[in-house]
Amino acid sequence: MKNKIVSWIRRQLKQADAKGVVLGLSGGIDSSVAAALVKDAVGKNRVLGLLLPCHSQERDLEDARIIAKRLRLKAELIDLSCAYDNLLKVLPKASNLAQANLKARLRMSVLYYFANKKNYLVCGTGNKSELEVGYFTKYGDGGVDILPLGGLLKKDVKALAKKLGIPKHIITKPPTAGLWPGQTDEAEMGITYKELDDILERIEKRKKQVFSREKVNKVKKMIRRSEHKRRSPRVCRV
């Protein structure tokens, strides 16, 4: 699995004639695994990790620093809290979700700024579980050049993290996008990754489901409603 992904990353850079890879380090398992893979693919001197806190939890920032240090990656810290606050001052009031998605899109703007500056590709950290049900921000963390973890369910990412030597406390801590204090992926989705992975796998392999019909229908609805996130913009042909 690891070697296949590493070879794939190398091919993407060669095809794009890019000099390296930039990615956001959130302190979570997905970005940690993605960082380890791109380092193996292109070498630590061609990878830039950006720490982009935006009223983020200090623990997550510290974990991001730990990963950068462990992998010996070049890393830059850019606190987006003030920029985010200033944007909100000139925008009309909106829901918590709209404000949270603004954070994700602000981070992606910064990633692409550095990608343009250095002729790097932007590496996304989304996994198959999240992509299938649309658990990502359109043109935020979903707006990337490559998705090396896009073919892996969350359970596969965890297994790979162990092989790559990612610290245990990062592997086991509750996954969160850090969109607001106390936010976790599973609470926001209303389903655990264990349930989600199993249901998705059974849908793909056309196997009998073992979880409740309510859970299965919930996942199918998430897949259906998020289809627009997984395709290019619709074009009106005239």
LINWO-V24534 format. One record per pair of residues at least 4 apart in sequence whose ideal C-beta (glycine too) atoms are under 6 Angstrom apart, sorted by sequence separation. I is the first residue (numbers start at 0). J is the second residue. If there is no record, write none. Layout:
BEGIN
I|J ; I|J
END
This chain:
BEGIN
41|45 ; 55|59 ; 79|83 ; 93|97 ; 125|129 ; 127|131 ; 136|140 ; 137|141 ; 138|142 ; 151|155 ; 165|169 ; 178|182 ; 190|194 ; 192|196 ; 210|214 ; 212|216 ; 220|224 ; 12|17 ; 25|30 ; 38|43 ; 55|60 ; 67|72 ; 114|119 ; 125|130 ; 129|134 ; 135|140 ; 136|141 ; 151|156 ; 160|165 ; 165|170 ; 190|195 ; 201|206 ; 24|30 ; 129|135 ; 135|141 ; 185|191 ; 67|74 ; 114|121 ; 175|182 ; 201|208 ; 208|215 ; 38|46 ; 52|60 ; 148|156 ; 175|183 ; 37|46 ; 111|121 ; 125|135 ; 160|170 ; 173|183 ; 174|184 ; 22|33 ; 110|121 ; 198|210 ; 50|63 ; 157|170 ; 34|48 ; 194|210 ; 20|37 ; 198|215 ; 48|67 ; 130|149 ; 123|143 ; 194|214 ; 198|218 ; 125|146 ; 83|105 ; 121|143 ; 126|148 ; 127|149 ; 121|144 ; 122|145 ; 123|146 ; 127|150 ; 24|48 ; 48|72 ; 120|144 ; 127|151 ; 128|152 ; 120|145 ; 126|151 ; 127|152 ; 128|153 ; 19|45 ; 20|46 ; 21|47 ; 23|49 ; 24|50 ; 46|72 ; 47|73 ; 48|74 ; 49|75 ; 50|76 ; 51|77 ; 52|78 ; 53|79 ; 54|80 ; 79|105 ; 53|80 ; 126|153 ; 23|51 ; 43|71 ; 51|79 ; 8|37 ; 43|72 ; 53|83 ; 126|156 ; 5|36 ; 9|40 ; 4|36 ; 8|40 ; 34|66 ; 38|70 ; 107|139 ; 26|59 ; 103|136 ; 5|39 ; 104|138 ; 5|40 ; 31|66 ; 104|139 ; 107|142 ; 26|62 ; 34|70 ; 100|136 ; 103|139 ; 26|63 ; 103|140 ; 24|63 ; 100|139 ; 153|192 ; 24|66 ; 154|196 ; 24|67 ; 153|196 ; 152|196 ; 53|102 ; 134|188 ; 51|106 ; 51|109 ; 128|195 ; 128|196 ; 131|199 ; 99|178 ; 23|106 ; 37|122 ; 23|110 ; 21|110 ; 33|122 ; 132|221 ; 132|222 ; 33|124 ; 131|222 ; 137|228 ; 21|113 ; 133|225 ; 21|114 ; 30|124 ; 29|124 ; 133|228 ; 29|126 ; 21|119 ; 20|119 ; 18|118 ; 19|119 ; 20|120 ; 21|121 ; 22|122 ; 17|118 ; 17|119 ; 20|122 ; 17|120 ; 15|120 ; 62|169 ; 36|147 ; 33|147 ; 33|148 ; 59|177 ; 55|177 ; 32|156 ; 32|159 ; 32|160 ; 35|163 ; 28|160 ; 11|145 ; 31|165 ; 31|169 ; 8|147 ; 28|169 ; 28|170 ; 4|147
END
